[in-house]
Amino acid sequence: MTVHFITEQGIVSSDEIRGSFPKGLTKRYDYRQISDNDFRIEISTSQLSVTYHIIPSNYLKTFTPHLEKIVHNYDVLVASRN
C-alpha cells in the first residue's frame, strides 16, 4: 500500500506500508510539513486507489476528509478467436 500527500505543488510526502491487514489499519502522520491549508491523501493498492481532499476547520485544529475519487484496478481478460 502506498500513501501520498499531495498539494498543488505535487507529492510532498509518501509512505510505503507492507504487510497484510485483513481487519484494517490505523496510522498517524505528522502533517506539519505540509504548508498548504488543504491537501489530498491518495491511498493506493494493486486493486484500488482512493483520494481524499482534506480541508481544515476554521480554527485549523481539525480536518474534514471529503472522498474525491475511487479507482478500481481490475485485470482485464481479453479472449480472441482465430
N, C-alpha and C positions, 0 to 999 in steps of 0.2 A: 504494500500500500504506500502511496506517495501523497504527501500533503504539501501544497504550495500556498504561500501567502502572496497575494497579487495586489499591486496598486496600479495607478495609472502609468507608472514608470516601468511596470513589468513585474516579474517574480523577484521578491525581495528576500524571501527565505523559503526553505523547503526542508522536509524531513522524510526519511525513508523508514517505514515501520515493517519489520519482518516478523513472521510467525503466524499462527492460526488463532483466531479469536472467535469461536463459534457463538459466544454469548455477547459479543460486542467489545468495545474498547473505550476507555476514557483516558484522556491525556491532556495535561495543561501545557500551555505555551506562553512564553513571555512575549507579548506583542508591543512592548515599549520601543522596540527598534523601528516600528512602522510609524513614519512621521505623518502619513495621511490620516485624516479623521475617519474615513471609511475605506474599507478594503474588501477583498474577496478571498475566500478559502476554497481551494479546489482539492477534493479528495478523490484519488484515482486508484482503482484496482484493475485487474485484467478484464473483469466483467462489467464494471460500472465506473462512471465519473460523475461526481456531484459537485456543483458550485453554489456556494452561499455568498450573498452580499451582506457584509457585516456593517451595520450602521450604529454609531454611538448614540447614547441618550443625550439629552440637552446638557447634562452635567458631566458627561464623559466618565461616569462611574460604571455604567453597564452598557451592554451592546445588545442589539436585536439582530438575529440572523434571519435573512429572507432567502428562501430557496429560489435560486435563479435558473438553474439548468440541471437536467439529468440526461446523461447519455449512456445507453446500454450498448455494450460492446459484444455483440453476438457473432459467433463464427457463421459464415455463410457457406452452405454446401451447394455446389453447382454440379449438376449432372449434365452430361452431354450424350447425345445418341448419334452414333455413326451410321 
